[in-house]
Amino acid sequence: MSIKRAAQAVRLAALGCAAALVLVDAVASTAAAQAWPQRAVRVIVPFAAGGNTDAIARIAAERLAQVTGQQFVVENRTGAGGAIAAEAVAKASPDGYTLFVSSVAQLAVLPYIQTVGYDPVKDFAPISIIGSNPLVLGISTTVLPTVKSLRDLIAHVRASPVKVPYASGGTGSLSHLVMIMLVQRAGLAMEHVNYKGGAPAMVDLLGGQVPMYFGNVADYVAHVQSDKLRLLASSGERRSSLFPELPTVAESGYPGFRLVTWNGLLAPAKTPAVIVDRAARIMVDMARDPVIVRRLEQIGVEAIGSTPGEFSTAIANDLHSLGDAISAAGLRVDRP
């Protein structure tokens, strides 16, 4: 055999070995996904037990346990607005045995307004958005009796000789940032009234102490029949299944306007894709279950069940839009 043919034979043999190794790796990865999990999995939640994020995490953990036959143990790790929990997950072993049920705040707000020990893009493997809901703009019928629509409200604010106030659940909260986005888009000048949470903001809205509050849809579910408030618009891309008659801000004259709050399941970065994909398929199937859909609706949440790719896109979009709103609000911006 000539040297040339011998070299070709060696190259072909090497290619064959490489192909075989790829096949072996693929089979091993598939087997690993099918075998996962072989022991209990921690599901870390950044807030205390009893809230919406905790409830959503427990619904997801229950379904994961049912499908896989292993325990998924919810662990509430509070502090720093959820940054402590997020950092713990970011630094955990990427073996599929630590998962994270995050809200939009941990990935798209906190990295801008405080120093955090994680990168919202590089340190996590998005699995699926479990559920989401828009924010809803409500007004006091006592303060604004003649305002019937978002267009009416914008006209009222523009005509007012003084800055019209609006409530929020706290500086840097989504209820604050969504209003900043609307103020920017409409070219308004308004006064921010900062509350320590959505509950006291809602109390004062119902009492007529503030004229408007752009709050979480869950804040309004219990008060939707009250004659003390009127709902004007929601902040999602499409109408909320909980308030299907309510137009979106985009429909009301501001195309492209979008801000929703979501809770999603993530893993540490570099978690094997086959594990991520298996967990995602379980979440997608869960979102199609009418029983789960009703359970989520009872706490003001719309079932989503996104793919990992769709979740990654949502995070990128929120980082962009919320980063702009945070800059406009004059809050510290750490990310470029």
C-alpha positions as CSV (number, residue, x, y, z in Angstrom):
1,M,0.0,0.0,0.0
2,S,1.3,3.5,-0.9
3,I,1.9,6.1,1.8
4,K,-0.9,8.2,0.4
5,R,-3.4,5.3,0.6
6,A,-2.3,4.4,4.0
7,A,-2.8,8.0,5.2
8,Q,-6.3,7.9,3.6
9,A,-7.1,4.7,5.4
10,V,-5.9,6.2,8.7
11,R,-8.1,9.3,8.2
12,L,-11.1,7.1,7.3
13,A,-10.6,5.0,10.4
14,A,-10.3,8.2,12.5
15,L,-13.5,9.5,11.1
16,G,-15.2,6.2,11.8
17,C,-14.0,6.3,15.4
18,A,-15.2,9.9,15.8
19,A,-18.6,9.1,14.4
20,A,-18.8,6.1,16.7
21,L,-18.0,8.3,19.7
22,V,-20.6,10.8,18.7
23,L,-23.2,8.0,18.5
24,V,-22.1,6.6,21.8
25,D,-22.4,10.1,23.4
26,A,-25.8,10.5,21.9
27,V,-27.0,7.2,23.2
28,A,-25.5,7.9,26.6
29,S,-27.1,11.4,26.8
30,T,-30.5,9.9,25.9
31,A,-30.1,7.2,28.5
32,A,-29.1,9.9,31.1
33,A,-32.3,11.9,30.3
34,Q,-34.5,8.8,30.5
35,A,-32.8,7.9,33.8
36,W,-33.2,11.4,35.3
37,P,-33.9,11.9,38.0
38,Q,-32.6,9.0,40.2
39,R,-33.0,10.9,43.5
40,A,-34.8,13.9,44.9
41,V,-34.6,17.2,43.1
42,R,-34.5,20.6,44.8
43,V,-36.8,23.3,43.4
44,I,-35.6,26.6,44.7
45,V,-38.1,29.4,45.1
46,P,-36.9,33.0,45.7
47,F,-39.9,34.0,47.9
48,A,-41.6,32.8,51.1
49,A,-44.3,30.2,51.1
50,G,-47.8,31.3,50.4
51,G,-47.3,33.7,47.4
52,N,-48.0,33.1,43.7
53,T,-44.5,32.1,42.8
54,D,-44.5,29.5,45.6
55,A,-47.9,28.2,44.5
56,I,-46.8,27.9,40.9
57,A,-43.6,26.1,42.0
58,R,-45.5,23.6,44.0
59,I,-47.9,22.9,41.1
60,A,-44.9,22.3,38.8
61,A,-43.0,20.2,41.4
62,E,-46.1,18.0,41.9
63,R,-46.4,17.3,38.1
64,L,-42.7,16.6,37.7
65,A,-42.9,14.2,40.6
66,Q,-45.9,12.4,39.1
67,V,-44.3,12.0,35.7
68,T,-40.8,11.0,36.9
69,G,-41.6,9.0,40.0
70,Q,-39.1,11.0,42.1
71,Q,-39.5,13.7,44.7
72,F,-39.2,17.4,43.7
73,V,-38.8,19.3,47.0
74,V,-39.6,23.0,47.0
75,E,-37.1,25.0,49.0
76,N,-38.0,28.6,49.8
77,R,-34.8,30.7,49.9
78,T,-35.6,34.4,50.5
79,G,-33.6,37.6,50.6
80,A,-32.4,40.5,48.4
81,G,-35.5,40.4,46.2
82,G,-34.7,36.8,45.2
83,A,-31.1,37.4,44.3
84,I,-29.9,35.0,47.0
85,A,-31.9,32.2,45.6
86,A,-30.9,33.0,42.0
87,E,-27.2,33.0,42.9
88,A,-27.5,29.7,44.7
89,V,-28.9,28.1,41.6
90,A,-26.4,29.7,39.3
91,K,-23.6,28.2,41.4
92,A,-25.2,24.8,41.8
93,S,-23.9,21.7,40.0
94,P,-25.5,21.5,36.5
95,D,-26.6,17.9,37.0
96,G,-30.4,18.3,36.9
97,Y,-30.8,18.0,40.7
98,T,-31.2,21.8,41.4
99,L,-34.0,23.7,39.6
100,F,-35.2,27.3,40.0
101,V,-38.7,28.8,39.7
102,S,-37.9,32.4,39.0
103,S,-40.1,35.5,38.4
104,V,-39.2,38.1,35.8
105,A,-37.7,40.2,38.6
106,Q,-34.8,38.0,39.3
107,L,-33.7,37.8,35.6
108,A,-34.7,41.1,34.1
109,V,-34.9,43.7,36.9
110,L,-32.5,42.9,39.8
111,P,-29.4,42.7,37.5
112,Y,-30.0,46.3,36.6
113,I,-30.8,47.9,39.9
114,Q,-28.5,46.1,42.4
115,T,-25.3,44.1,42.4
116,V,-26.0,40.4,42.0
117,G,-23.8,37.4,42.0
118,Y,-25.0,35.9,38.7
119,D,-25.5,36.7,35.0
120,P,-29.2,36.3,34.0
121,V,-28.2,35.0,30.5
122,K,-25.0,33.1,31.0
123,D,-25.6,31.4,34.3
124,F,-29.0,29.7,33.6
125,A,-30.5,27.2,31.2
126,P,-34.2,28.2,30.6
127,I,-36.6,25.3,30.6
128,S,-40.1,26.6,30.4
129,I,-42.4,29.5,31.3
130,I,-44.9,27.8,33.5
131,G,-47.4,30.7,33.7
132,S,-47.7,34.4,33.1
133,N,-50.1,37.3,33.4
134,P,-50.2,40.8,32.2
135,L,-50.5,43.9,34.4
136,V,-53.8,45.7,34.5
137,L,-54.4,49.5,34.6
138,G,-57.2,50.3,36.9
139,I,-58.6,53.7,37.9
140,S,-60.6,55.1,40.8
141,T,-64.2,55.9,39.6
142,T,-64.3,58.3,42.5
143,V,-61.3,60.4,41.3
144,L,-61.8,59.9,37.5
145,P,-65.6,59.3,37.0
146,T,-65.7,60.4,33.4
147,V,-62.6,58.4,32.2
148,K,-63.9,55.3,30.3
149,S,-60.8,54.2,28.3
150,L,-57.0,54.5,28.1
151,R,-57.4,57.2,25.4
152,D,-59.6,59.2,27.8
153,L,-57.0,58.8,30.6
154,I,-54.2,60.0,28.4
155,A,-56.2,63.0,27.4
156,H,-57.0,63.8,31.0
157,V,-53.4,63.6,32.1
158,R,-52.3,65.9,29.2
159,A,-55.0,68.4,30.0
160,S,-54.2,68.5,33.8
161,P,-52.5,71.7,35.0
162,V,-50.6,69.6,37.6
163,K,-48.8,66.2,37.5
164,V,-51.4,63.5,37.9
165,P,-50.2,60.8,40.4
166,Y,-50.1,57.0,39.9
167,A,-49.5,54.3,42.5
168,S,-47.0,51.5,42.3
169,G,-46.1,48.5,44.5
170,G,-42.6,49.9,45.0
171,T,-39.8,51.6,43.2
172,G,-38.4,49.2,40.5
173,S,-41.4,46.9,40.8
174,L,-43.1,45.9,37.6
175,S,-46.1,48.0,38.5
176,H,-43.7,51.0,38.5
177,L,-41.8,50.1,35.4
178,V,-44.9,49.3,33.2
179,M,-46.2,52.8,34.1
180,I,-42.8,54.3,33.2
181,M,-43.1,52.5,29.8
182,L,-46.6,54.0,29.2
183,V,-45.5,57.5,30.3
184,Q,-42.6,57.3,27.8
185,R,-44.7,56.0,24.9
186,A,-47.5,58.6,25.5
187,G,-45.1,61.5,26.2
188,L,-46.6,62.3,29.6
189,A,-45.3,63.9,32.9
190,M,-46.7,62.2,36.0
191,E,-46.0,61.8,39.7
192,H,-45.0,58.4,41.1
193,V,-46.6,57.4,44.5
194,N,-44.5,54.6,45.9
195,Y,-46.2,51.9,48.1
196,K,-44.7,49.0,49.9
197,G,-46.4,46.3,47.8
198,G,-49.5,45.9,45.7
199,A,-51.9,45.4,48.6
200,P,-51.7,48.9,50.1
201,A,-51.7,50.4,46.6
202,M,-55.0,48.6,45.9
203,V,-56.4,49.7,49.2
204,D,-55.8,53.4,48.4
205,L,-57.0,53.0,44.8
206,L,-60.3,51.6,46.1
207,G,-60.4,54.4,48.7
208,G,-59.9,57.1,46.1
209,Q,-56.6,58.2,47.6
210,V,-54.8,57.6,44.3
211,P,-56.4,57.8,40.8
212,M,-54.7,54.9,39.1
213,Y,-52.6,51.7,39.6
214,F,-51.1,49.5,37.0
215,G,-50.9,46.3,39.0
216,N,-50.7,42.6,38.7
217,V,-53.8,41.0,37.3
218,A,-54.0,39.0,40.5
219,D,-54.4,42.2,42.5
220,Y,-57.7,42.9,40.6
221,V,-59.3,39.5,40.5
222,A,-61.0,39.9,43.9
223,H,-62.2,43.4,43.1
224,V,-63.3,43.2,39.5
225,Q,-67.0,43.7,40.5
226,S,-66.3,46.7,42.6
227,D,-68.0,49.9,41.4
228,K,-65.1,51.8,43.0
229,L,-62.7,51.0,40.1
230,R,-62.7,50.6,36.4
231,L,-60.2,48.6,34.4
232,L,-58.9,50.3,31.2
233,A,-56.2,48.1,29.6
234,S,-53.9,45.2,30.1
235,S,-50.2,45.1,29.2
236,G,-49.8,41.8,27.4
237,E,-49.4,41.1,23.7
238,R,-52.9,39.6,23.6
239,R,-55.9,39.9,25.8
240,S,-55.9,38.2,29.2
241,S,-57.9,35.0,29.4
242,L,-59.0,36.2,32.8
243,F,-60.3,39.5,31.4
244,P,-61.0,38.8,27.8
245,E,-63.2,41.9,27.3
246,L,-60.3,44.2,28.4
247,P,-58.3,45.7,25.5
248,T,-54.5,45.7,25.6
249,V,-52.5,48.9,25.7
250,A,-51.3,47.9,22.2
251,E,-54.8,47.8,21.0
252,S,-55.5,51.1,22.6
253,G,-53.1,53.1,20.5
254,Y,-49.6,51.9,21.4
255,P,-48.6,49.1,19.1
256,G,-45.9,46.8,20.3
257,F,-46.4,47.7,24.0
258,R,-45.8,44.6,26.1
259,L,-44.9,43.7,29.7
260,V,-46.0,40.6,31.4
261,T,-45.0,39.0,34.6
262,W,-44.1,35.3,34.4
263,N,-42.8,32.4,36.5
264,G,-40.5,30.0,34.8
265,L,-38.5,26.9,35.4
266,L,-34.7,27.1,35.0
267,A,-31.6,25.0,35.7
268,P,-28.0,26.0,36.1
269,A,-26.1,26.7,32.9
270,K,-24.5,23.6,31.3
271,T,-27.2,21.3,32.6
272,P,-27.4,18.6,29.9
273,A,-29.8,19.5,27.1
274,V,-31.6,16.2,27.3
275,I,-32.5,16.9,30.9
276,V,-33.7,20.4,30.1
277,D,-35.7,19.1,27.2
278,R,-37.4,16.4,29.2
279,A,-38.4,18.8,32.0
280,A,-39.7,21.2,29.3
281,R,-41.8,18.6,27.7
282,I,-43.4,17.8,31.1
283,M,-44.1,21.5,31.6
284,V,-45.6,21.8,28.1
285,D,-47.9,18.9,28.7
286,M,-48.9,20.3,32.1
287,A,-50.0,23.6,30.5
288,R,-52.5,21.6,28.4
289,D,-54.1,19.9,31.4
290,P,-57.5,21.6,32.1
291,V,-57.2,20.9,35.8
292,I,-53.9,22.7,36.0
293,V,-55.2,25.5,33.8
294,R,-58.0,26.0,36.3
295,R,-55.7,25.8,39.3
296,L,-53.5,28.5,37.8
297,E,-56.5,30.7,36.9
298,Q,-57.6,30.6,40.5
299,I,-54.5,32.5,41.5
300,G,-54.6,34.9,38.5
301,V,-52.1,33.1,36.3
302,E,-52.5,31.9,32.7
303,A,-50.8,28.6,31.9
304,I,-48.1,28.9,29.2
305,G,-45.8,25.9,28.9
306,S,-43.2,27.4,26.6
307,T,-40.2,25.7,25.0
308,P,-36.6,26.5,26.2
309,G,-36.0,28.6,23.1
310,E,-39.2,30.6,23.6
311,F,-38.2,31.2,27.2
312,S,-34.7,32.4,26.2
313,T,-36.3,34.8,23.8
314,A,-38.7,36.2,26.4
315,I,-35.8,36.8,28.8
316,A,-33.8,38.7,26.1
317,N,-36.8,40.8,25.2
318,D,-37.5,41.7,28.9
319,L,-33.9,42.6,29.6
320,H,-34.1,45.1,26.7
321,S,-37.5,46.6,27.5
322,L,-37.1,46.7,31.2
323,G,-33.6,48.0,31.0
324,D,-35.0,51.0,29.0
325,A,-37.7,51.6,31.6
326,I,-35.2,51.4,34.5
327,S,-33.0,53.9,32.8
328,A,-36.0,56.2,32.3
329,A,-36.9,55.8,36.0
330,G,-33.4,57.0,37.0
331,L,-32.6,53.7,38.8
332,R,-29.0,52.4,38.7
333,V,-28.2,50.4,35.7
334,D,-25.3,47.9,36.0
335,R,-25.7,46.1,32.7
336,P,-24.9,47.9,29.4
